[in-house]
Amino acid sequence: MADPISGARAFPDSRFYECGPPLSLADLAEWVGSALAPGAPRERMFVGLESLKRAGPGSVSFCAGRDYLADLGATKAGACLVPAALAGQVPEATVALVTPQPHAALALLADYFHKPRQIKPDAAAVHPSARLEAGVVIAPGAVVGEGAMIGAGTRIGAGAVIGPGVAIGRGALVGPRAVIGFALIGDRVRIHAGAVIGEPGFGAAPGPTGILDVPQLGRVILQDGVTVGANSCIDRGAFEDTVVGENTKIDNLVQIAHNVVIGRNCLLAAFTGISGSTVVGDGAVFGGRAGISDHIVIGAGARIAAAAGVMKDVPAGESWGGSPARPVKLWLRESALIARLARRRSGGGE
């Protein structure tokens, strides 16, 4: 079987998402309730959704806030969902689809263009189209979906679910009742009991009838030698992939959110939580119950103490602790100072 971890990025990956037929600009505008300017190319056809950075003329993108103005100004998208305040920032070649709730409009279009593939209720336990190499062991109660690929010598535990299109390399282990979807898994990966790989990342936005789930259209990629502990969760990306690098070891009950990229040879102890779009360098270490904010960078070789709350970038090679986290030496000095002040106030002296 070919290496399941392909360097090419196809969005969305057709192994995991069914694509609806193209829509004209006029239909798109009507669907999301946006008025088109006179002279807009109403017959231009669109085939799906993409991020601002990656979108082309046949893609619809979105921008909900000023944090992404640079990407909006450089986008090649054929159309873009924007609030009225940002309509003037849309490039000339891109049609502005003005809507008060871009995320809600995005969710509506995603449901049309890119439906996640699911295991059908009447499907066989191992779908006839699944490809299993020699020596694969499927324990009782396990389910393998349409088009899945499993490499030689891999063992699938009792009650595990391997979703449509999932690729798992050689010599891997999937524990009992683990659930894997929307994922490409390398060789010698160990996924222990109850772990969940590839569920939607946490994204929510206000819509006309209440809070809506924001679509998650990416994948999870676990490279060779990764270990995922029992009952840990790794969410698939929104418009990018969630990636865990070679030989990284993840303990039980760890949460890794959408679009996170973790380098090689990292260690994540139990109850660590890494929020969306954070980037972790090679060799970083996280103590138990460390919490990492979103959209930050943890440098290569950084060490995060147990129960630390990291709110900003951590330089490579540094050790941080406390909440909010700061360099360990500073944290320890501050803790010692506070302890001395407390003793003085209570009359305990030094």
N, C-alpha and C positions, 0 to 999 in steps of 0.2 A: 504494500500500500504506500502511496506517495506521502511525503511529509505533510501532516495536516496543517502545519503552521506556515501558511503561504505568506510571502512578503508582499504580495499585491493586496491592495485594499479595494474591495468592491462595496459600494454603498447603495442601498442596504444589501447585505449578503443574501442572495436569493436562496441559499440553503435554509435560511431562517425566516424569511419574510416573503409573502406573496404580494406581487405588485399589481395594482389596479391599472386599468387602461388610461392612456393620456387624457388630460383635460385641457380645454382651451382656456385662454386668459379670461374670456367672458364668463365661462362657467365657473372658474375659480373665484372671480369677483362676486358672482351671484351667491356661491356657496358660503363665502365668509361675510357677505353683506357689505362689500366695499364698492364704492362708486368709482368707475374708471374715468380718467380725464379724456376729453375729446382728442381723437387721434391716436389713442392707445391701440396697440396691435392686438385687437380682440381675438383674432384667429390663431395667435401664436400658441403652440402646444407645449404642455409641461408634463414631465414624466415622473416627478417625485420631489421629495424634500431633501435639502442638504444644509450644512452649516454655511455661514457667511464666507468662511475662508475657502471652502472646497466647492461651492456651488458654481454651476455653469449656466449657460443661456437656457437650458431646458429644465432648470431646477427652481423651485420656490424655496426661499430662505426666510428668516425672521430676525427681527431685532427689537427687543422689548425695553431696552434701557440705554442710557448714555455711556455705560461702561464699555460698550462694544462699538462706539462710533468709528474708531479706526478701522475695524473690520468691515463695518457697513460702507464706509467710504471707498474701500478697495474691492468690494465684492463684485463678482462677475455673474451673480444670479440674474435670471431673467425677470424674476419678480420677488418682492420682499414684503412680508407682513410687518407693518410698523404702526405705532401710535401716531396720532396727528402731529404731535410735537416733533417727531423725527422725520416727517415726510420730506422736508427740505434737505435732508442729509443723504437721501438715496441717490446713487449715481445716475447720470442721465440715461444710460443704457438699461437701467433696471426700472421696472414698473413698480411704483409704490402701491401696495394694497393696504390702504389705511383702515385700521380697525382699533377700537378702544381696548381690545383684549387680544394682543397677538398670540399669546400662549394658548388661549382657548381656540383661536382659529387654527393654530398649528395642530392641536389635538384633533380637530375635526378633519383636517386634510390628511393627517397621518393615518387615521382610521380608514380613509379611502385608498390612499396610495400604497400603504405598507402594512399589511395585516400579518401579525406574527403567526408562524406555522405552529399548529398544536397536534398532539397525538389524538387521533380520532377514537371515539368511544368503542367502535366495533373493530378496531385494528387488532391484528395478531400481536402476541406478546413480543415477538421479534418480527418486525416488518419485513416482508419478502425482499424489499429493495435495500435493506441494510447489508453492509459488507463487513463480514467478520473474517479475519485472517486465522491461520492455524493456531490452535491452542487457546483460543478465547474460551473462557468459562463464564457461563451465564447462570447464576444461582436462581432457585425457584422464586417466582413472583416478580422478577425484574422485567422491565419493559424497554425495548429498543425501538426508536421511532424511524419513520421513513427516511431513507437516504443517509442514515448514520453510518459511520465507519469506525471500526474498532481494530486496533493493531494486534499482532501476534503476542500471545502470552498474557494478555490483559484479563483481569478477573473483575466481574461485575457482581456485586453482592446482592443478597436477597432483598427484593422489594425496591431496588434502585430504579430510577427512571432516567433514561438517556433520550433526550428529545430529538425531534427531526433535525437532520443535517449536522448533528454534533459529530466531531471527529476526535477520536482518542488514539494516541500513539501506542507504541509497543511497550510491553512490560509494565503497564499501569495497574493501579488498584482503585476500584470504586467501592466504597464500603456500603453496608446495608442501608437502605432507605435514603441514600444520597440522591439528589435531584440535579441533573445537569441539562441545561438548555442554552442555545445561542452561544455556543462555546467551541473553541478549538484548543485541544489539550495535547501536550507533547508526550514524549516518551518518559517512562519511569515516574510518572506523576502519581501521587498517592492522595486520594480524596476520601477522608474517613467518614464514618457513619453519620448520617443526618445532615451533612454539609449541603448547601444549596448554591449552585453556581449558575449565574445567568438570569436571575429574576430581574424585573425592571428596577432601575435605580429610583430613588425617592425624588420625585419632582411633582410639584402641585402648583396650580395657578387658579385665580378666580375666573369663573365663567359666568355666562348669563343665568345659569340655574344653580350656581354654587361652585364649590371647589372641584376642579378637574385634574385628572392625572395627566402630566406632561408626557408625551410619547418618548420611549426609550428605544432607539433603533440601532444601537451598536451591538458589540459582541463582548465576550470575555476571552482572553488569550492567556493560557497558563503554559509557560515554556517548560522545557525538559527539567525533570528532577524536582519540581515544586511539590511541597506537601501542604495539604489543607486539613486542619484539624476538625474534629467532630463538631457538628452544629455551627460551623462558621458559614458566613454568607459573603459571596462576592457578586456584586450587581453588574449587569451589563451596562455598557456605555449608552449615552444619549445619542450623540452624533459621532462620537469617537469610540474607540475600544477601551475597555478596562484591561490592563496588562500586568501580569506578575512575571518577573524575570526568572531566569534559570536558577534552580537550587535554592530559591527562597523558601523558608519554612514558617508556616502559619499555624499557630496553636488553636486550641478549641475556642469556640465562642468569640470569634473575631469578625468584625464587620468592615468590609471594604466597599466603598460606595462607587457610583458610576464615574467613569472616565479617569479613575485613579491609575497612575502608572508607577509600579514598584520595580526597582532594579533587581540585580542579581545578588544572591547570597545575603538576603536580608532575614532578620528574625523578628517575628511579631508574637509576643506572649499573649496569653488569654485575656479577653475583654478589651483588647485594643480596638479602637474605632478610627478609621481614616475617612474623612469626609470627601465629597466629590471634587474631582479635577486636581487633587493634590499629586505632586510628583515626588517620588522618594528615590534617592540615589542608591547606588550599589553599596552593600554592606552595612546599611543602617540597621539599628537595633532598637526595639520598642519594648519597654517593660510592661508588665500587666496593667491593664486599665488605662493605658495612655490614650488620650483623646486628641485628635488632630483636626484642626479647622480646615475649611475648604479653600481651594485655589492657592495653596502655599507650596513651597519647595523645601523638602528636607534633604540636606546635602549628603553626599556620599560619606559613609562611615560615621554619620551622626549617631548619637546615643540619647534616647529619650527615656527618662526615668519613669518608674511605675507611677501611675495615677497623675502624670503630668498632663496639663492642658495647654496644647501648643496653638497659639493664635497668630504667629507670624513665621516667616522663613527662618530656618535653622541652618547656619553655615556648615559646610562640610567639616567632618571630624570633631565637631563640638559636642559636649555633653550638656543637656538641658534638663531641668526638673522644675517642679512646682506648678502652680496654676494661678495666674497665667505663667507659662513656662519662661524661664530665662536661664542663662548659663549656670551650671550647677554650683560653682564656687560662690557666685553672687547670691543664689538662692539659699545656700547653707549659711552664709554670713547674715543675711536678713533674718533667717529663722532663728539663729543664735541670738541676734540682737533683740528680737521680739520676745524670746524666752527670758532674757535677762530683765527686760523692762517689766514683764509680767511678774517675775519674782520680786522685783523691787516694790511694785505696787502692792503686792500681797504681804510685804514685810518680811519676805524670806531672804533678802540680801542677795549677794552674789552666789 
